[in-house]
Amino acid sequence: MIDTGYAIQMARYNLWQNDGMLDAAGGLDPAERQRDRGAFFGSIERTFSHLWWGDMMWFSRFSDWPKPEAPMSGSADLIRDWDRFAIARRELDRRILAWARDLSADWLGGDLNWWSASNGQHFRQPTWILVTHFFNHQTHHRGQIHAMLTAAGAQHALTDLAFMPAPYDAM
């Protein structure tokens, strides 16, 4: 089972990686961010959009955050204004870190029941597995974004958790 320290560290990592990828993507022409590059969700923007949607969906289950209004099928089409999205994404990442700091071992040790509209069924699983999945889902899609940024010629720093810089590691 994971502990609260794991969640805090992964929330810091999420913030660091998203900061760097948002900067790299923000330096691209909008057409390059929106260009279909063959990833599961197609483009850099659409993958960022799905990641946003997924984070919000999980947090509607983990806490009292509102569910995304769009269904899973619309998860890749939520970004209308890149600059506003980048600000909102950074705010969300700081909220995730604050949430991680407030976690309790009892909550992590419990179970979570939820309805998945995407699968059309109820689920019950240990909460710590779902929190691990939440952070793994982020890493999975950021890997896709990183590959697309590289293909677009954008520069992004290291992605290895072991090399997270002090400003993020101390947050």
N, C-alpha and C positions, 0 to 999 in steps of 0.2 A: 504494500500500500504506500502511496505517496504521502508526504506531509506538507504542512503549510509552507515550509521553506522551498520546496520544489515549485509550488504554484507561484510564489513571489519571484523566484529566479526566472521561471519561464515567462512571467508577465514582463519582467525587465527585458528579457531577450526579445520578446514580441515588440516592445516599444522601440528598442534599438534598431531592430531589423526594419520595422515599418518606417521609422524616421529616415533611414538611409535609402530605402527603396522609393519612398515618396519623393525625396529630393532628386534621386536619379530619374524617376519617371517625369517629375515636374520640369526637368530640363529638356525633355523631348517635345517635339512638335506634337500637337494634339492628334494629328493623323497617324503619327508613329505609335502613340499610346493606344490608339483605337484599331490599329492594323491587325488583321487576323494572322497570327503566327503559328497556328496549328496546335495550340495548347487546348486542353479540355474545354475551357470557356473562351477560347479564341485569342483575345487580346489582353494586353496589360491591364487596361481599364476594366474590362469585363471580369477578369480574375480578381482584381482588387474589389470590385463590386460584390462578387460572390463571397469573398472572404468577410467583407463587412456584414453581409446578410447572415452568414453562418455565425459570426460572433454575436450578433444581436439575437439570433434565434436561441443559441445556447444560453445566453444571459437572461432571456425571458423564462427559461427553465430553471436557471441557477438562482435567480433573484427576482425582484419585482420590475425589471426593465421591460418596456413594451416589446411585443413581438414585431418583427418587420411586417409591413402591410402587404408586401408582395409575396406570392407563393414561391416555393423553390424554383419553379420554372422561370420566374422573372428575376431571380437573384443576381443575374449578371448584367442587368440593365438599369441599375439604380443611380448611376453617376450622371448628373446633368451638368455640373460645373466642377471642373477638376480642382480649382483652388479652394472652393468651399468644402469639397470632399476631403482634401488633404488636411484642412483644419479640423474637420469633424473626426477624421480617422485618428489624428493625434490626441484629440480629447478623449475618444473612446479608449485608446490604449492607456491613457492615464487613469481612466475609470477602472479599467481591468486591473491595473496595478493596485489601486486603492482597494478594490474588491479582494484581491489575493491577500493583502495585508490583514484584512478583517476575517479571513476564513478561520474556522475552528476545526480542530481535529474531530470533534463529534460529527460535524456536518460532513466532512470528508469520509468518515467511517460509516455513514448511513447509505440509504438507497434513494434513488430518484425515480419517480413514476412520471411518465409524460406520454402525450399523444403525438405521434408523428404523422402529420398530414401527407408528407411525401410517401410514407410507407403504408398509410391507412391503418395503423394499428397502435395499440398501447404498448409501452415498454417499461420495464423495471430493471435497473442495473445499479451496481455499486457506484456511488457518487464519485469516488476517486478515479474510477475507470473513465467516467465521462469527462472529468476535468483533464485527465491525461489525453483523451481523445480531442478535446477542445484545442489544447496546445499543439498536438500533433497535426490536426487539420490545418492550423495556421502555417506550420512549418512546411507541410506538403505543398500548399498553394503558393507560399512565398518562394519555394524552390522553382516553381513554374514561372513566377514573375521574374525571378533572378535570371533564369535562362532567357526569357524574352527580352529583358533589359540588355543583357549581354549581346543578343542578336541584333538589337537596335543600336548598338554602339554606346550605350549609356554606361557610365562607371558606377559601380557600387562596391563598397568596402567589403571586408571579410564577412562571412556568414557563420563562422564557427563559434559556438557558445563559449568555448574555452578562451576565446580572444576578445570577449566583450569588454569594451573600454571602461575604465573606472567611473566615469560620470554615470553610466547606466548601472553598473554593478553596485553602486552606492545608493541608488534611488530607493 
